[in-house]
Amino acid sequence: DGGITQSPKYLFRKEGQNVTLSCEQNLNHDAMYWYRQDPGQGLRLIYYSQIVNDFQKGDIAEGYSVSREKKESFPLTVTSAQKNPTAFYLCASSITGSNTEAFFGQGTRLTVV
Amino acid sequence: KNQVEQSPQSLIILEGKNCTLQCNYTVSPFSNLRWYKQDTGRGPVSLTIMTFSENTKSNGRYTATLDADTKQSSLHITASQLSDSASYICVVSAPYGGSQGNLIFGKGTKLSVKP
């Protein structure tokens, strides 16, 4: 099946730990995105990548890091520098260009314990 | 800054009734506008996509309208079903979104359909 897969679905992190969220797509999309969603808020962009080995900061990049070594994969690391990491994280992909549809993964819910 | 405003924030209707959700945007320039449905704890799924030259687009019981002059869109749901209970998100595509990226999201309208 073609699609975009996020894992894990639920993730618990102790304070001070780094954790990595996985995002894989087999849609042959060039562009990939990471968003954060908090209750009552719209999706906010963390990082995006339009091509392999290149990525750009979004509005709320502080405390996060990404890599794009392969077209299919765009992992997000939530570092200990992110002071309020508990949220729902969504990964998306699209064909490059603004006139196309973004396809979303099913999300990862991260909770700090 | 590009913005997308949705109303109402939440809405409760009875099964079988119709409803209309609103979206106003200040994104410029503007490529297209999409409506997504997001079930609780899931990723958003696209319902409709319209370019600035389109006025209306339907997808089953969902009909979206767009007025590019007034920068307003609406999503009309006909004969609502319990499975329509979800958040509906308006997303406007901005070619030069900068740190917002090229997809500007509204906060969504949470629709609850009661039996």
Boltz contact constraints between the chains, C-beta under 6 A:
constraints:
  - contact:
      token1: [A, 42]
      token2: [B, 105]
      max_distance: 6.0
  - contact:
      token1: [A, 42]
      token2: [B, 106]
      max_distance: 6.0
  - contact:
      token1: [A, 42]
      token2: [B, 107]
      max_distance: 6.0
  - contact:
      token1: [A, 43]
      token2: [B, 105]
      max_distance: 6.0
  - contact:
      token1: [A, 45]
      token2: [B, 101]
      max_distance: 6.0
  - contact:
      token1: [A, 48]
      token2: [B, 101]
      max_distance: 6.0
  - contact:
      token1: [A, 58]
      token2: [B, 99]
      max_distance: 6.0
  - contact:
      token1: [A, 58]
      token2: [B, 101]
      max_distance: 6.0
  - contact:
      token1: [A, 59]
      token2: [B, 99]
      max_distance: 6.0
  - contact:
      token1: [A, 59]
      token2: [B, 100]
      max_distance: 6.0
  - contact:
      token1: [A, 90]
      token2: [B, 43]
      max_distance: 6.0
  - contact:
      token1: [A, 98]
      token2: [B, 31]
      max_distance: 6.0
  - contact:
      token1: [A, 98]
      token2: [B, 93]
      max_distance: 6.0
  - contact:
      token1: [A, 98]
      token2: [B, 95]
      max_distance: 6.0
  - contact:
      token1: [A, 98]
      token2: [B, 102]
      max_distance: 6.0
  - contact:
      token1: [A, 99]
      token2: [B, 31]
      max_distance: 6.0
  - contact:
      token1: [A, 99]
      token2: [B, 32]
      max_distance: 6.0
  - contact:
      token1: [A, 101]
      token2: [B, 46]
      max_distance: 6.0
  - contact:
      token1: [A, 104]
      token2: [B, 43]
      max_distance: 6.0
  - contact:
      token1: [A, 104]
      token2: [B, 44]
      max_distance: 6.0
  - contact:
      token1: [A, 105]
      token2: [B, 43]
      max_distance: 6.0
  - contact:
      token1: [A, 106]
      token2: [B, 42]
      max_distance: 6.0
  - contact:
      token1: [A, 106]
      token2: [B, 43]
      max_distance: 6.0
  - contact:
      token1: [A, 107]
      token2: [B, 43]
      max_distance: 6.0
